Amino acid sequence: MSLLGNLVSQVARQAMDPADVQHNPVNQRADTRRTGGLGDILGSVLGGSQGGGYNPQQYDRRPDNGFGLDDIIGGLTGGAQRGGVSAGAGGLGDILGSVLGGQRNQSGFGGKGMLIAVLMPMVLSWIKRNGGLSGALSKITGMGYENQARSWMSNQQDNENLDPNDVNRLFDESEIQQVAARTGANEAEVRQGIAELLPEVVNQLTPKGNLDTEAEANEEIDQIISQLSNRLGTLR
């Protein structure tokens, strides 16, 4: 079973969709604002993901072999064999690694799907650096975002997302600049994406509305980062 499987696989499918760059282009004039639910950028990615819409409150906890790993990796490799992709949460790292590795080897930039795919390991690494799920939530609540954090953990209400202008209180400016340079997005779009993605990641890691799944969540984050590091180099 996996906590982040549905989110990661939907993002990966959209990131590898050749039409994403036309339908959801980056480096547009960005009117950053505090959003709710999936928000503007993440909502455009997940609402247009291949294979149907994404329901943020559907915690179906699919089995390890139920995320379409073969389909996703096959699409990235032109139908070639899976190439050692493992099942489970580690497989999610393989998915992201394949998507991001393919993006590095392509000319030009992708669309908003690729922006969210690039932001995913950045958000997961931030949670890990801050002591795992409970440590990250403690930092967020200690900065005055208690109501927002409570909504992220709830399985009965929409996320109260961060104000994009507050993202620099959590992430280094250099990280934001690196993502912008890699994806072609402007820095305002990067902040907006983080402000919407971080809440949804926490939402999926807390399907019971509390920290009962913290050990599983932290283990899954470690596995995904480990898989990514093996494919793309060490992540902080």
Phi, psi and omega per residue, in radians:
M1 nan 2.679 -3.120
S2 -2.474 2.458 3.130
L3 -1.407 -0.683 -3.031
L4 -1.738 0.062 -3.023
G5 -0.995 -0.810 -3.097
N6 -1.130 -0.774 -3.119
L7 -1.125 -0.869 -3.090
V8 -1.107 -0.773 -3.082
S9 -1.186 -0.624 3.097
Q10 -1.167 -0.733 3.107
V11 -1.103 -0.756 -3.118
A12 -1.096 -0.746 3.135
R13 -1.056 -0.742 -3.130
Q14 -1.232 -0.667 -3.127
A15 -1.098 -0.604 -3.104
M16 -1.573 0.027 3.107
D17 -1.333 2.058 -3.112
P18 -1.029 -0.428 -3.105
A19 -1.396 -0.177 -3.056
D20 -1.092 -0.645 -3.100
V21 -1.157 -0.500 3.084
Q22 -1.480 -0.704 -3.067
H23 -1.373 -0.600 -3.095
N24 -2.293 1.120 -3.074
P25 -1.208 2.644 3.059
V26 -1.687 3.125 -3.141
N27 1.041 0.689 3.009
Q28 -1.648 2.911 3.067
R29 -1.077 2.073 -3.001
A30 -1.805 2.075 3.029
D31 -1.744 1.478 -3.049
T32 -1.155 2.447 -3.139
R33 -2.760 2.768 3.061
R34 -1.362 2.138 -3.066
T35 -1.958 3.056 3.055
G36 -2.168 2.866 -3.137
G37 1.118 -2.355 3.126
L38 -1.380 -0.338 3.072
G39 1.414 -2.917 -3.014
D40 -1.389 -1.012 -3.060
I41 -1.295 -0.924 -3.135
L42 -1.089 -0.671 3.113
G43 -1.103 -0.669 3.119
S44 -1.173 -0.564 3.134
V45 -1.300 -0.879 -3.059
L46 -1.348 -0.497 3.096
G47 -1.242 -0.426 -3.141
G48 -1.861 0.199 -3.065
S49 -1.164 2.541 3.105
Q50 -1.130 2.500 3.080
G51 1.587 0.250 3.065
G52 1.886 2.903 -3.125
G53 -1.251 2.842 -3.091
Y54 -1.853 2.273 3.107
N55 -1.876 1.915 -3.052
P56 -1.160 -0.287 -3.124
Q57 -1.891 0.308 3.050
Q58 -1.780 1.724 -3.101
Y59 -1.711 1.255 -3.004
D60 -1.352 -0.255 3.079
R61 0.829 0.995 -3.084
R62 -1.063 2.659 3.069
P63 -1.064 2.833 -3.073
D64 -0.979 -0.566 -3.077
N65 -1.654 0.294 -3.047
G66 -1.856 0.252 -3.061
F67 -1.780 0.090 -3.126
G68 1.236 0.631 -3.130
L69 -1.003 -0.756 -3.129
D70 -1.083 -0.737 -3.138
D71 -1.112 -0.783 -3.089
I72 -1.171 -0.897 -3.125
I73 -1.154 -0.649 3.079
G74 -1.055 -0.682 3.099
G75 -1.147 -0.623 3.140
L76 -1.248 -0.527 -3.062
T77 -1.837 0.221 3.129
G78 1.210 0.556 3.118
G79 1.562 0.082 3.122
A80 -1.224 2.999 -3.101
Q81 -1.200 2.899 -2.945
R82 -1.105 -0.504 3.035
G83 1.231 0.695 3.034
G84 1.453 0.292 3.105
V85 -1.212 2.248 -3.118
S86 -1.620 2.837 -3.118
A87 -1.488 2.984 3.032
G88 1.335 -2.756 -3.087
A89 -1.068 -0.610 3.077
G90 -1.046 -0.614 3.083
G91 -1.087 -0.538 3.100
L92 -1.162 -0.648 3.052
G93 -1.119 -0.641 3.081
D94 -1.130 -0.714 3.102
I95 -1.030 -0.941 -3.133
L96 -1.067 -0.722 3.141
G97 -1.072 -0.698 3.131
S98 -1.200 -0.743 3.107
V99 -1.083 -0.854 -3.074
L100 -1.259 -0.622 3.073
G101 -1.129 -0.700 3.083
G102 -1.125 -0.636 3.137
Q103 -1.151 -0.623 3.134
R104 -1.140 -0.506 -3.055
N105 -1.618 -0.025 -3.121
Q106 -1.729 2.681 3.024
S107 -1.519 2.535 -3.127
G108 1.442 -3.081 -3.075
F109 -2.035 2.879 3.062
G110 -1.646 -2.838 3.114
G111 -1.772 -2.724 -3.110
K112 -1.162 -0.470 3.066
G113 -1.066 -0.741 3.111
M114 -1.207 -0.624 3.084
L115 -1.027 -0.825 3.139
I116 -1.158 -0.647 3.111
A117 -1.096 -0.682 3.108
V118 -1.212 -0.620 -3.131
L119 -1.274 -0.440 -3.068
M120 -0.992 -0.938 3.115
P121 -1.150 -0.498 3.081
M122 -1.111 -0.771 3.121
V123 -1.179 -0.767 3.139
L124 -1.117 -0.695 3.114
S125 -1.149 -0.615 3.104
W126 -1.123 -0.743 3.099
I127 -1.071 -0.775 -3.135
K128 -1.104 -0.766 -3.122
R129 -1.105 -0.457 -3.088
N130 -1.710 0.398 3.028
G131 1.600 0.371 -3.134
G132 1.480 -2.976 -2.993
L133 -1.036 -0.873 -3.100
S134 -1.177 -0.651 3.112
G135 -1.139 -0.717 3.121
A136 -1.140 -0.733 3.124
L137 -1.162 -0.632 3.094
S138 -1.112 -0.704 3.120
K139 -1.132 -0.740 -3.119
I140 -1.134 -0.801 3.139
T141 -1.173 -0.599 3.116
G142 -1.180 -0.312 3.110
M143 -1.621 0.112 3.093
G144 1.689 0.231 -3.104
Y145 -1.855 0.636 -3.052
E146 -1.088 -0.768 -3.135
N147 -1.115 -0.712 3.110
Q148 -1.092 -0.834 -3.116
A149 -1.059 -0.669 3.124
R150 -1.102 -0.673 3.130
S151 -1.209 -0.577 3.132
W152 -1.141 -0.653 -3.123
M153 -1.362 -0.365 -3.087
S154 -1.224 2.453 3.039
N155 -1.793 0.306 -3.123
Q156 -2.249 0.016 3.117
Q157 -2.464 2.745 3.125
D158 -1.230 2.704 3.091
N159 -1.139 2.407 2.883
E160 -1.658 1.747 -2.989
N161 -1.291 2.855 3.086
L162 -1.199 2.711 2.926
D163 -1.308 2.183 -3.133
P164 -0.940 -0.499 -3.136
N165 -1.233 -0.242 3.116
D166 -1.652 -0.076 -3.070
V167 -1.056 -0.585 -3.132
N168 -1.165 -0.231 3.047
R169 -1.324 -0.292 -3.116
L170 -1.924 -0.622 -3.045
F171 -2.097 2.511 3.127
D172 -1.164 2.535 3.083
E173 -1.035 -0.607 -3.135
S174 -1.119 -0.630 3.091
E175 -1.115 -0.757 3.140
I176 -1.109 -0.729 3.139
Q177 -1.137 -0.675 3.129
Q178 -1.122 -0.734 3.110
V179 -1.131 -0.727 3.121
A180 -1.061 -0.775 -3.132
A181 -1.139 -0.634 -3.083
R182 -1.321 -0.607 -3.013
T183 -1.766 -0.272 -3.056
G184 1.460 -0.020 3.084
A185 -1.330 2.740 3.018
N186 -1.491 2.876 -3.021
E187 -1.137 -0.519 3.090
A188 -1.121 -0.695 3.099
E189 -1.153 -0.673 3.116
V190 -1.078 -0.812 3.127
R191 -1.095 -0.726 3.115
Q192 -1.078 -0.741 3.131
G193 -1.087 -0.762 3.115
I194 -1.112 -0.746 -3.098
A195 -1.078 -0.411 3.135
E196 -1.741 -0.587 -3.086
L197 -1.311 -0.781 -3.124
L198 -0.947 -0.827 3.104
P199 -1.047 -0.677 -3.106
E200 -1.269 -0.586 3.051
V201 -1.078 -0.816 3.106
V202 -1.077 -0.703 3.109
N203 -0.983 -0.811 -3.103
Q204 -1.274 -0.457 3.128
L205 -1.401 -0.168 -3.111
T206 -2.212 1.089 -3.046
P207 -1.141 -0.342 3.137
K208 -1.662 0.047 3.133
G209 1.387 0.259 -3.140
N210 -2.657 -2.913 -3.090
L211 -1.724 0.374 3.140
D212 -1.050 -0.496 -3.103
T213 -1.742 0.332 -3.051
E214 -1.053 -0.793 -3.115
A215 -1.047 -0.768 3.116
E216 -1.134 -0.717 -3.136
A217 -1.084 -0.833 -3.118
N218 -1.140 -0.659 3.103
E219 -1.132 -0.704 3.140
E220 -1.152 -0.733 3.084
I221 -1.046 -0.779 3.125
D222 -1.046 -0.751 -3.117
Q223 -1.143 -0.750 -3.134
I224 -1.123 -0.784 3.137
I225 -1.125 -0.680 3.109
S226 -1.085 -0.792 3.112
Q227 -1.082 -0.765 3.115
L228 -1.085 -0.738 3.135
S229 -1.092 -0.671 3.125
N230 -1.106 -0.618 -3.079
R231 -1.546 -0.624 -2.941
L232 -2.069 -0.108 -3.050
G233 1.852 2.872 -3.009
T234 -1.096 2.341 3.023
L235 -1.792 2.579 3.098
R236 -1.244 nan nan
